Amino acid sequence: MKTSAYEIIKKKRDGQTLTEYEIKWFIDSLVSGEVKDYQMSALLMAIFLNGLDVFETAALTDAMLNSGTTLNFNDEKVIDKHSTGGVGDKTSFILAPIAAACGVKVPMIAGRGLGHTGGTVDKIEAIPGFNVSIDTNSFKKKLDELGLVLIGQTKDIAPADRIIYGLRDVTATVESIPLITASIMSKKLAEGTSGIVMDIKVGSGAFMKTLADGRKLAKSIQNTATRFGRNIFTIISDMSQPLGTHIGNSLELIECFEILKGNIENDLSELSLELAGAMVYLAGISKTHAKGKQMAKSALTSGKALEKFKEMIISQGGDSAVIDNYDIMPLAKCRYDVVAKNSGFITTIDCERVGMMIVDLGGGRRNVGDKLDYGVGMIIDKKVGDKIKKGDVIVTFFYNQNQESLVGALADEFGTKVIKVGQGKPKQSRPLIIETMEKWSK
């Protein structure tokens, strides 16, 4: 059967259904180099605009999964978590060591930044020496010995996704349920996990802006997981404002270390414990999600989770002294405080724009090959509903000396457009944890 990239792109452009053979041919040809990046980009846009049905999505997931090596641990305690991304979302650095301290084996194959959201790999690389480029054999060995490993996408595991992931970021095709489903599930299935905990974000700072879209994505991912015989626990969480207070690669790690030390309790720690508890539950270590959360809390307060994180840093060549000396990480030297011009209550925060401000500062990517500045970012200590007084600091920018004019413009925008202050306290917004659901393959 003969086909071509042109014919497949044209077919999907015109809203037609692709066959399993066409999808497999296109993905295999992408990995071999016969199909070029610009052709894949064209197909991504056609998919973004016209969608994929359930069968096309399954075929795309299959093709991406089988584009490289797949692992099989045959161990029910091998559980991973995935988030659809959001501003300030760094739960992986908290929940993974917590779950591992409880006996879960956590194989994290993480990605880099997409659009206005930061990437787990980008953030962990702020730790000097931390190696995310580990071969498959070392990956398996470290998981068995430590119960926790974090690597970037490799040439061996789901290589098609590694190519497509980068292209989606720079072609404005991130917010597509079929593409998100295939990307997530091809990696997670290739990892050899027995179960997956999903954190689906909804709100202004998420790719899924509405709860309805979040539920659609949850259903798509759950159906794919069980089709491949994986158990899945899904949490839909709110991303209408930044998660936690620190935003930017090095700053986000600092906040995570402070939570693991027991110095901070906030929405970030709350969500991390919820997700870690679900991992403990899926692994069969606890009989209920509630019991899993209790075990997760104990691992956090006892210091075992922090110790597990330290062990992972050492195992992967990083400087573990960073846990107690944050100056080891890159951190921009200049600070700019933005103060409230009026007293009142914070009514909204434009979460997506906050994420793009990090990109403006160089802490995120506009193009695949962009080099990151790990040290820039911001700390927002205020949340929606907080009462503030005129003159209160509402955000602190971390920037470099050559960025003074840029930060001046960003600061003015933040104080007048990004954050809104009203005289009346806003009504209770939706909760951080909106919904939970579980689906077992057997």
C-alpha positions, 0 to 999 in steps of 0.5 A: 500500500503506497502513501505519502506525507502530502496525501496524509496531510491533505486528507486530515486537512480536509477533515477526513479520517486517517487509517491505522496504516497511514498514521503508523506510516507517518510516525515511522517515517518521521522517526526514520527521517523520511518525513520532515519536521515541517511536514509533521508540523503541518499534520499537527495543525491539521489534527489540532483544527480537525481532531482525531476520533477515538480510533485515530487517537488509539492508532497514534498512541500505538504508533508513538509507543512502538516507535522505540523501546518499551519497558516491562517491570512486571511490578504493581508498585511501579507507578508514575504521575503526569500533569497536563502542566500549569504555572508554578506546577512542580508537584513532581519534586514533592510527590515523587520522593514522598511516594518513593519513601512509602515504597512506590517505585517511581520512574519519571520520564519527564518533558521540557517546557511547553508554551507558558508552562515550565518543564520538569526536566528544565527545572531539575537541570537547575541543580548543578551536575544533575544528569537527565540523560541516562540510558535504559539499563541505568534507568532500570537499575536506579529504579530498582535500587532507589525506587526513584529516577528522573530522566528526560525523553530518550532516543530509545523510549517513544522517540516519536514523541520527543520530536512531536513534543518539541514541535507542538510547543512552537507551532501553537498545537499544544491544546489538543486532546488527541495530541495530549493523550497520545503524548502522555500515554505513549511515554507512560506506557513505554515506562512499564508502569502498572498504574498512572496518576493523572493531574489534569489542570483546568483554568486560565493557566492550563491548556484545558481552560474549562472543566468540560474540556478537562473531563473530556481529556480525563475520559480520553486518557482513562480509556487509553490507559485501561485499553492497555491494561493500566490502572489510572487515578485521575485528579482534576485540579484548579489552575486559575492562579499559579500553584504555590508562590515561586515561579521560575526554574531555580525558584520552584526547586527552592519552594519544593525543598522548603515544603519537603523540609516542613517549612511551608504548607500551601496549595502546592503541598496540599495537591502534592500529598493528594497525588502522592496518596493516589500513587501509594493507593494504586501501588497496592500499599494502602487499601484506600486513597485516604490511607495513602494520603496519611502515609504520604503525610507521614513520609513528608513530616518524618523527613524521609521524603527529603532524604529520598530526594537527596539520594536521587540527586546524588544517584544522578550526579547532582550536587546534593548540597543544594538542599541546604545552600540555594546559592549553588543554583543559578539565581538572578541577582536583581530584584524588583518589588511590585507594590499594590496601588490600592487596598482591597481584595485580589479578585483574579490573577491572569495565570497564563500571562504570568507564565508568559512573563517567565518566557519573556524573561528567558525562563521558558522557550519560544523556540525548540533550541532556546537556551534557558535562564534558570535564575529568572522568575518571580515570587507571588505571595498573594492568592485570589481572595487575599486582603491587601493594603496599598503599598504591600508587595504583591510580586517580586521579580528576579531578573538580570541587570541587562533586563531593567527596562523589560522588567519595568514594563512587566512590573507595570503590566503585572500591577495594572493588568495581570492582578486585579484588586476589588473592594469586595472579597470575591466569592469562593472560587472552585476548590483546588481539588475539583474531582477525583476518579479511578478506573481499574483495568481489571 
